[in-house]
């Protein structure tokens, strides 16, 4: 089977890494790919994954048996629609289903329509009404969410009037927003694979969104993640399934939005029980970098079952260990940061201890590997428990060296 992966992040590198271990996959192509993915197959850096025609042409040219969409943007841009129209098997949502992630207003209405527990929220499309509402909630901590895609940075949690209004004014330049009540609890993420009818849940994960240790600083796309999550015991897992996951897939079927791909459930576990924060229509990053390596079942077989609608006949098994990933970022992230920083040669650690995943790195014969984004690498460690996995990740993190590189020192610590 020839597989084409769309994207260039550490999530996509993790996908390529897992596909490379499949007995069913003979060739791996990536568009645009990154320096780490180049070692696992062929990269096509000139192909924009958001350009449907270009992706279809590439898929047909290489004889792709399956296209796996990594990030959210190609789905929102209609790349999946173009592939489906051309008869190319694809794992990912079409533009209509992608609204579950690309529109916070759409997903919030979906929660409410299908009785899925979530935070109370009010929609706004004008600043004046928004300002009056903020003034009516004076001193209360609120959550503002930009309606459209924002690479994990379109959310503000604050009780400061000036900060709330400034964030809202910036959003209203080109979008609408939601204001939600601030939920108290702890977060976890559940991923489910679906084939258009059937679904299979995977191990729970939790990422670390704040930039700095002790969960301080601005929100980021994620500075690290753990898998599985010790706090998600059998009772909580069953409640998440019955109250959040099952109603979601029932609602997708009723509304004609079911698709072949991945559904991410961003969940806040409160004193009243689990509540939905958001959907994603793909694997999360950095969650994928800790979740995917723990899948024991041949991932080529899983992807084929998703594509062919036979997921109900497949038993997905997992390795009996924990994984913990630490993101290595560029100086200044998540605000301004430099790109194209030279990376010293990286020796991969023993795979039973850790794996280093690239994100948006580039490779050339003359300049070697250079950074291409704010979150540049994820170092994922493995162990019998989270503490051992953390020790493995931090043991090998110094294998990643480039000017200004930094990372959180406390990933996973609050869970062990």
Beta strands, then each sheet from edge to edge (+ up, - down):
strand 1: 2-7
strand 2: 27-32
strand 3: 42-43
strand 4: 66-69
strand 5: 90-91
strand 6: 121-124
strand 7: 142-146
strand 8: 155-158
strand 9: 177-181
strand 10: 186-195
strand 11: 199-201
strand 12: 205-207
strand 13: 210-212
strand 14: 216-219
strand 15: 224-227
strand 16: 260-270
strand 17: 273-280
strand 18: 322-329
strand 19: 354-358
strand 20: 362-364
strand 21: 368-370
strand 22: 375-383
sheet 1: 3+ 2+ 1+ 4+ 5+
sheet 2: 6+ 9- 7+ 8-
sheet 3: 11+ 10- 16+ 17-
sheet 4: 12+ 15- 18+ 22- 19+
sheet 5: 13+ 14-
sheet 6: 20+ 21-
end
